[in-house]
Structure formats: C-alpha cells, structure tokens
Amino acid sequence: MEMPTPECPEESKISAALAVGEIPAYLLPHLSTCPICAAIHSTAMQMRLLASHLAAEAAPSATSMWWRVTLRMRREGVRRAEKPLIWMTRISCGVAALTAALLALSIPMPSHPAAEIGCLALSAVVIPVSIILWGWSRSKI
C-alpha cells in the first residue's frame, strides 16, 4: 500500500520562484513553516551549488586534447607496426632453436651430409635474421 504524498498549495509558486531565482517576500513566511516547500528550496539550492561547482571546473583545452589524441594515435600505430616484427622474431627464434637441435643431433652421424648441409644453410639464414630482428626491436623501445 502506497503512502499518500503530502501536497502544499504553495508548492508550484515556490518552484516557479526558484526557477526565476528570487522568492517573493510574501512566500518567505510560508517557506519557513512548510516542510515540503523548505525541502524543495533546500534541494534547489544544493543543485545550484553543484551546478556552480561543475561550471567552475576547467575543461581541458583543445590543444591538450589534440596532443593526447595525436599521442594515442602514434602509440597505436607503433603497436600495429610492431606486431609482425614480434611474430617474425618469435618464429625465427623457434627456427633457430630447431636448427640448433637438428645440427646437434646430426653432428655425430657423418652418414647424412645432406642433413648437415641443410641445417648449416638454414642456420646461415635464420641466425643473422634473428639477430637483426632482435637488434631492431630493441632500438624501437
């Protein structure tokens, strides 16, 4: 069961006066005796105070916003550009490790010269590329 909301016949006049900004002198005695109108007045004053504080806060300048957006775009561009580099570095490190393992396994067995030549050729390509990619990725940090 809902409780009835208390009403005041002067409530609309108080609200209209608060919207204009001045309460007429004939409503001041009513305002001091009526709890409903006093609550409306108190709420309106707190809202005005809050609005004045919000208006007083400085908004960021257009220059600082432009700078932030530009910096963010640069960072995102760098991240996008580094993704292939990171994956190529991972792949080349994996291939280098695989080449080293295959080379270590094929050294005791001289009967497979083709495997040795293949591993040496692969390592001759993978190791310099890995070193170059690693050095280039460190220079961009």
Wavefront OBJ file of the C-alpha trace (Angstrom):
o trace
v 0.000 0.000 0.000
v 1.424 3.347 -1.043
v 1.502 6.243 1.330
v -0.044 9.440 0.028
v 2.435 12.104 -0.985
v 1.936 15.282 1.020
v 0.989 18.288 -1.026
v 1.197 22.007 -0.457
v -0.887 24.600 -2.305
v 2.101 26.972 -2.456
v 4.498 24.347 -3.875
v 4.090 25.434 -7.503
v 4.618 29.107 -6.572
v 7.822 28.242 -4.667
v 9.070 26.129 -7.592
v 8.339 28.904 -10.085
v 10.055 31.462 -7.864
v 13.120 29.219 -7.519
v 13.250 28.821 -11.291
v 13.321 32.610 -11.686
v 15.858 32.955 -8.912
v 14.050 35.121 -6.360
v 11.421 34.199 -3.819
v 8.846 36.948 -3.281
v 8.596 38.402 0.212
v 5.049 37.141 0.753
v 6.254 33.489 0.317
v 9.127 33.722 2.825
v 6.955 33.171 5.953
v 5.353 30.146 4.282
v 8.769 28.793 3.325
v 9.929 28.906 6.935
v 6.868 26.989 8.216
v 6.164 24.453 5.457
v 8.454 21.378 5.474
v 7.531 20.450 1.884
v 8.455 23.857 0.475
v 11.555 24.026 2.695
v 12.706 20.678 1.250
v 12.112 21.947 -2.299
v 14.076 25.106 -1.538
v 16.936 23.171 0.044
v 17.146 20.769 -2.892
v 17.114 23.617 -5.418
v 19.890 25.459 -3.550
v 22.043 22.318 -3.398
v 21.527 21.750 -7.127
v 22.540 25.339 -7.886
v 25.629 24.961 -5.714
v 26.560 21.744 -7.504
v 25.995 23.352 -10.907
v 28.185 26.314 -10.000
v 30.996 23.970 -8.885
v 30.721 21.968 -12.092
v 30.791 25.115 -14.192
v 33.845 26.371 -12.322
v 35.902 23.266 -13.176
v 38.228 23.928 -16.068
v 37.716 21.821 -19.156
v 40.825 20.642 -20.988
v 41.941 22.925 -23.761
v 41.627 21.964 -27.400
v 45.413 21.921 -27.726
v 45.871 19.407 -24.917
v 43.073 17.228 -26.295
v 44.660 17.326 -29.777
v 48.029 16.428 -28.266
v 46.556 13.482 -26.360
v 44.735 12.153 -29.425
v 47.862 12.500 -31.571
v 49.965 10.702 -28.970
v 47.399 7.913 -28.705
v 47.286 7.503 -32.484
v 51.077 7.293 -32.625
v 51.175 4.643 -29.901
v 48.501 2.579 -31.643
v 50.404 2.877 -34.921
v 53.600 1.696 -33.264
v 51.762 -1.276 -31.738
v 50.282 -2.203 -35.116
v 53.674 -1.895 -36.801
v 55.439 -3.987 -34.154
v 53.046 -6.954 -34.286
v 54.562 -8.532 -37.434
v 58.042 -7.854 -36.093
v 57.246 -9.606 -32.833
v 55.815 -12.637 -34.625
v 58.750 -12.841 -37.039
v 61.140 -12.661 -34.094
v 59.309 -15.499 -32.342
v 59.249 -17.613 -35.481
v 62.926 -17.019 -36.242
v 63.902 -17.842 -32.647
v 61.916 -21.069 -32.861
v 63.514 -21.992 -36.175
v 66.951 -21.133 -34.786
v 66.341 -23.411 -31.805
v 65.093 -26.178 -34.099
v 68.128 -25.724 -36.362
v 70.486 -25.905 -33.404
v 68.766 -29.060 -32.158
v 68.890 -30.700 -35.585
v 72.511 -29.692 -36.015
v 73.414 -31.096 -32.602
v 71.670 -34.376 -33.445
v 73.291 -34.707 -36.867
v 76.920 -33.963 -35.857
v 77.719 -37.455 -34.515
v 76.310 -39.089 -37.639
v 78.533 -38.283 -40.642
v 76.449 -40.570 -42.826
v 73.891 -37.812 -43.514
v 75.806 -34.999 -45.219
v 72.627 -33.623 -46.838
v 71.065 -33.085 -43.395
v 74.180 -31.299 -42.205
v 74.313 -29.071 -45.271
v 70.601 -28.278 -44.922
v 70.952 -27.388 -41.260
v 74.006 -25.242 -41.914
v 72.238 -23.427 -44.760
v 69.155 -22.891 -42.642
v 71.189 -21.617 -39.714
v 73.189 -19.346 -42.059
v 69.919 -17.592 -42.907
v 67.972 -17.816 -39.644
v 70.661 -16.724 -37.191
v 71.563 -13.411 -38.920
v 67.871 -12.609 -39.487
v 67.139 -13.334 -35.811
v 69.996 -11.108 -34.703
v 68.873 -8.272 -36.986
v 65.237 -8.532 -35.858
v 66.254 -8.650 -32.208
v 68.506 -5.599 -32.564
v 65.883 -3.660 -34.490
v 63.180 -4.455 -31.944
v 65.439 -3.261 -29.106
v 66.192 0.023 -30.874
v 62.455 0.872 -31.105
v 61.789 0.605 -27.364
l 1 2 3 4 5 6 7 8 9 10 11 12 13 14 15 16 17 18 19 20 21 22 23 24 25 26 27 28 29 30 31 32 33 34 35 36 37 38 39 40 41 42 43 44 45 46 47 48 49 50 51 52 53 54 55 56 57 58 59 60 61 62 63 64 65 66 67 68 69 70 71 72 73 74 75 76 77 78 79 80 81 82 83 84 85 86 87 88 89 90 91 92 93 94 95 96 97 98 99 100 101 102 103 104 105 106 107 108 109 110 111 112 113 114 115 116 117 118 119 120 121 122 123 124 125 126 127 128 129 130 131 132 133 134 135 136 137 138 139 140 141
